């Protein structure tokens, strides 16, 4: 065993020497993270259950990086099933190999580790990471991923006194495997058991609804200071209204783009969405204050327990919070108010984002649309005897061999390039159909939600301009009401039931990019596809080739070498960190004196 440890250390040393020796001349710094993904037992709602932790923590620690940093995350799979981590909103410019979904990556087998290595090119803002396979996000494994501006780029507000990360989401006390089995059996998941805030249950604001002994989240603040709250809805399927008692939420950024700053007393955050609010601690601190995340568009008398409650605690607070929660919007069965609020979220065209030029310098409203896709969503249907969800009548089946890996190795029949641009008059089916999108095209996607619940849709690899929403069926005439000037650019948008949302996308990032419902139940049941975008004149400059550590599966499984997990596991995390720190110190000296 000693020889194995020594051999592995030598291998790691040689690998890092090769890597770090290039850093002396590299313009963009590296940040490194080591993720040990495992199960722990927790009781966020008072019921012991198995949750997914990162380095023993639930939620995981935030990833903190700056525009153009190179991010290296070594992921150790300590689960009893395959794993992939995805980085929702990180665009992976030219590098869909690092995206962490089944259409781009072979899964990491249990006991194995795999290292993600990507650059956060030309991005700022608030995002999150999570496990993308097998309904695992319903068990945790998520954390905040935030990208800071470079110092040479001014932010469009005074520097906050601190960053606060808040992860909200509906939660079930059943394990994710039980939830998966229910969906496989054609059952609905039913009402969640509660809402968590930063992995913790509600403060006992009501002794009937909240039992004794629930651990709740407390956010500690100083009076008079302004904080940036980065709020993410990481739940399964429930839209949540977020509010802080007696405090305004000044919206400043969403998913990588600065917004026109507006105050809200409460704000709807749909599944998979991220927002930054500036909150000033301007109250008299006669007591603590409630932080609330409550379910939207439901019968509140039945769904009362689906409410997350945390505590905002001023350092000079005179006592605990008590009394009723701050009111939620009174529009339970009419989401028009929520749609109107969504349409007030507009882009700050004069602010600089990741680059010095203003965000509004890209005049998207003046570009000719090259293709239109109207994606129709309906309630789940039975296909081949199983309950499935579909887009345009196609319930997606993930290819056995990832799309671009199959292309690189010229594997025939791995997937189909025949995804329809509108719903067709035919029976729904399961298929591996992907969108054959045109590199450098400028496309319009219309999400037509004929389902009965709010859906959110996300596109990996891109941000899109949310140019319109409306009730009823989308028609060509709907374009007359598009926002062609200051539509927000983001990567996840809500689509209200019986309504449509239209987005515009400039296809300048080659690769295979997942387009999916962020509602976990619908995603699991097949409500997704991919955009395959290839530069026909590719010369290695617009898209990276597969990384040296690529995993193989499907038709290429014979190329995969076994990983020596026993020797790898013999090196403790502490030993690795010490070893790597010494390497970093050594190369700092080398770079200084060369």
Secondary structure in CASP SS format (residue, H / E / C, confidence):
PFRMAT SS
TARGET T0000
AUTHOR 0000-0000-0000
METHOD secondary structure of the structure
MODEL  1
X C 1.00
X H 1.00
X H 1.00
X H 1.00
X H 1.00
X H 1.00
X H 1.00
X H 1.00
X H 1.00
X H 1.00
X H 1.00
X H 1.00
X H 1.00
X H 1.00
X H 1.00
X H 1.00
X H 1.00
X H 1.00
X H 1.00
X H 1.00
X C 1.00
X C 1.00
X C 1.00
X C 1.00
X C 1.00
X C 1.00
X C 1.00
X C 1.00
X C 1.00
X E 1.00
X E 1.00
X E 1.00
X E 1.00
X E 1.00
X E 1.00
X E 1.00
X E 1.00
X E 1.00
X E 1.00
X E 1.00
X E 1.00
X E 1.00
X C 1.00
X C 1.00
X C 1.00
X C 1.00
X C 1.00
X C 1.00
X E 1.00
X E 1.00
X E 1.00
X E 1.00
X E 1.00
X E 1.00
X C 1.00
X C 1.00
X E 1.00
X C 1.00
X C 1.00
X C 1.00
X C 1.00
X C 1.00
X E 1.00
X E 1.00
X E 1.00
X E 1.00
X C 1.00
X C 1.00
X C 1.00
X E 1.00
X E 1.00
X E 1.00
X E 1.00
X E 1.00
X E 1.00
X E 1.00
X E 1.00
X C 1.00
X C 1.00
X C 1.00
X C 1.00
X C 1.00
X E 1.00
X C 1.00
X E 1.00
X E 1.00
X E 1.00
X E 1.00
X C 1.00
X C 1.00
X C 1.00
X C 1.00
X C 1.00
X C 1.00
X C 1.00
X H 1.00
X H 1.00
X H 1.00
X C 1.00
X C 1.00
X C 1.00
X C 1.00
X C 1.00
X C 1.00
X C 1.00
X C 1.00
X C 1.00
X E 1.00
X C 1.00
X C 1.00
X C 1.00
X C 1.00
X E 1.00
X E 1.00
X E 1.00
X E 1.00
X E 1.00
X E 1.00
X E 1.00
X C 1.00
X C 1.00
X C 1.00
X C 1.00
X C 1.00
X E 1.00
X E 1.00
X E 1.00
X E 1.00
X E 1.00
X E 1.00
X E 1.00
X C 1.00
X C 1.00
X C 1.00
X C 1.00
X H 1.00
X H 1.00
X H 1.00
X H 1.00
X E 1.00
X C 1.00
X C 1.00
X E 1.00
X E 1.00
X E 1.00
X E 1.00
X E 1.00
X E 1.00
X C 1.00
X C 1.00
X C 1.00
X C 1.00
X C 1.00
X C 1.00
X C 1.00
X C 1.00
X C 1.00
X C 1.00
X C 1.00
X C 1.00
X C 1.00
X C 1.00
X E 1.00
X E 1.00
X E 1.00
X E 1.00
X E 1.00
X E 1.00
X E 1.00
X E 1.00
X E 1.00
X C 1.00
X C 1.00
X C 1.00
X C 1.00
X H 1.00
X H 1.00
X H 1.00
X H 1.00
X H 1.00
X H 1.00
X H 1.00
X H 1.00
X H 1.00
X C 1.00
X C 1.00
X C 1.00
X C 1.00
X C 1.00
X C 1.00
X C 1.00
X C 1.00
X C 1.00
X E 1.00
X E 1.00
X E 1.00
X E 1.00
X C 1.00
X C 1.00
X E 1.00
X E 1.00
X C 1.00
X C 1.00
X C 1.00
X C 1.00
X C 1.00
X C 1.00
X C 1.00
X C 1.00
X C 1.00
X C 1.00
X C 1.00
X C 1.00
X C 1.00
X C 1.00
X E 1.00
X C 1.00
X E 1.00
X E 1.00
X E 1.00
X E 1.00
X C 1.00
X C 1.00
X C 1.00
X C 1.00
X E 1.00
X E 1.00
X E 1.00
X E 1.00
X E 1.00
X E 1.00
X E 1.00
X E 1.00
X C 1.00
X C 1.00
X C 1.00
X C 1.00
X C 1.00
X C 1.00
X E 1.00
X E 1.00
X E 1.00
X E 1.00
X E 1.00
X C 1.00
X C 1.00
X C 1.00
X C 1.00
X E 1.00
X E 1.00
X E 1.00
X E 1.00
X E 1.00
X E 1.00
X C 1.00
X C 1.00
X E 1.00
X E 1.00
X E 1.00
X E 1.00
X E 1.00
X E 1.00
X E 1.00
X E 1.00
X C 1.00
X C 1.00
X E 1.00
X E 1.00
X E 1.00
X C 1.00
X C 1.00
X C 1.00
X C 1.00
X E 1.00
X E 1.00
X E 1.00
X E 1.00
X E 1.00
X E 1.00
X E 1.00
X C 1.00
X C 1.00
X C 1.00
X C 1.00
X C 1.00
X C 1.00
X C 1.00
X C 1.00
X E 1.00
X E 1.00
X E 1.00
X E 1.00
X E 1.00
X E 1.00
X E 1.00
X C 1.00
X C 1.00
X C 1.00
X C 1.00
X C 1.00
X C 1.00
X C 1.00
X C 1.00
X C 1.00
X C 1.00
X C 1.00
X E 1.00
X E 1.00
X E 1.00
X E 1.00
X E 1.00
X E 1.00
X E 1.00
X E 1.00
X C 1.00
X C 1.00
X C 1.00
X C 1.00
X C 1.00
X C 1.00
X C 1.00
X C 1.00
X C 1.00
X C 1.00
X C 1.00
X C 1.00
X C 1.00
X C 1.00
X C 1.00
X C 1.00
X C 1.00
X C 1.00
X C 1.00
X C 1.00
X C 1.00
X H 1.00
X H 1.00
X H 1.00
X H 1.00
X H 1.00
X H 1.00
X H 1.00
X H 1.00
X C 1.00
X C 1.00
X E 1.00
X E 1.00
X C 1.00
X C 1.00
X C 1.00
X C 1.00
X E 1.00
X C 1.00
X C 1.00
X C 1.00
X C 1.00
X C 1.00
X E 1.00
X H 1.00
X H 1.00
X H 1.00
X C 1.00
X C 1.00
X H 1.00
X H 1.00
X H 1.00
X C 1.00
X C 1.00
X C 1.00
X C 1.00
X E 1.00
X E 1.00
X E 1.00
X E 1.00
X E 1.00
X E 1.00
X E 1.00
X C 1.00
X C 1.00
X C 1.00
X E 1.00
X E 1.00
X E 1.00
X C 1.00
X C 1.00
X E 1.00
X E 1.00
X E 1.00
X C 1.00
X C 1.00
X E 1.00
X C 1.00
X C 1.00
X E 1.00
X E 1.00
X E 1.00
X C 1.00
X C 1.00
X C 1.00
X C 1.00
X C 1.00
X C 1.00
X H 1.00
X H 1.00
X H 1.00
X H 1.00
X H 1.00
X H 1.00
X C 1.00
X C 1.00
X C 1.00
X C 1.00
X C 1.00
X C 1.00
X C 1.00
X E 1.00
X C 1.00
X C 1.00
X C 1.00
X C 1.00
X C 1.00
X C 1.00
X C 1.00
X C 1.00
X C 1.00
X C 1.00
X C 1.00
X C 1.00
X E 1.00
X E 1.00
X E 1.00
X C 1.00
X E 1.00
X C 1.00
X E 1.00
X E 1.00
X E 1.00
X E 1.00
X C 1.00
X C 1.00
X C 1.00
X E 1.00
X E 1.00
X E 1.00
X E 1.00
X E 1.00
X E 1.00
X E 1.00
X E 1.00
X C 1.00
X C 1.00
X C 1.00
X C 1.00
X C 1.00
X E 1.00
X E 1.00
X E 1.00
X E 1.00
X E 1.00
X C 1.00
X C 1.00
X C 1.00
X C 1.00
X E 1.00
X E 1.00
X E 1.00
X E 1.00
X E 1.00
X E 1.00
X E 1.00
X E 1.00
X C 1.00
X C 1.00
X C 1.00
X C 1.00
X H 1.00
X H 1.00
X H 1.00
X H 1.00
X H 1.00
X H 1.00
X C 1.00
X C 1.00
X C 1.00
X C 1.00
X C 1.00
X E 1.00
X C 1.00
X E 1.00
X E 1.00
X C 1.00
X E 1.00
X E 1.00
X E 1.00
X E 1.00
X C 1.00
X C 1.00
X C 1.00
X E 1.00
X E 1.00
X E 1.00
X E 1.00
X E 1.00
X E 1.00
X E 1.00
X E 1.00
X C 1.00
X C 1.00
X C 1.00
X C 1.00
X E 1.00
X E 1.00
X E 1.00
X E 1.00
X E 1.00
X E 1.00
X E 1.00
X C 1.00
X C 1.00
X H 1.00
X H 1.00
X H 1.00
X H 1.00
X H 1.00
X C 1.00
X C 1.00
X C 1.00
X E 1.00
X E 1.00
X E 1.00
X E 1.00
X E 1.00
X E 1.00
X E 1.00
X C 1.00
X C 1.00
X C 1.00
X C 1.00
X C 1.00
X C 1.00
X C 1.00
X C 1.00
X C 1.00
X C 1.00
X C 1.00
X C 1.00
X C 1.00
X C 1.00
X C 1.00
X C 1.00
X C 1.00
X C 1.00
X C 1.00
X H 1.00
X H 1.00
X H 1.00
X H 1.00
X H 1.00
X H 1.00
X C 1.00
X C 1.00
X C 1.00
X C 1.00
X C 1.00
X H 1.00
X H 1.00
X H 1.00
X H 1.00
X H 1.00
X C 1.00
X C 1.00
X C 1.00
X H 1.00
X H 1.00
X H 1.00
X H 1.00
X H 1.00
X H 1.00
X H 1.00
X H 1.00
X H 1.00
X H 1.00
X H 1.00
X H 1.00
X H 1.00
X H 1.00
X H 1.00
X H 1.00
X H 1.00
X H 1.00
X H 1.00
X H 1.00
X H 1.00
X C 1.00
END
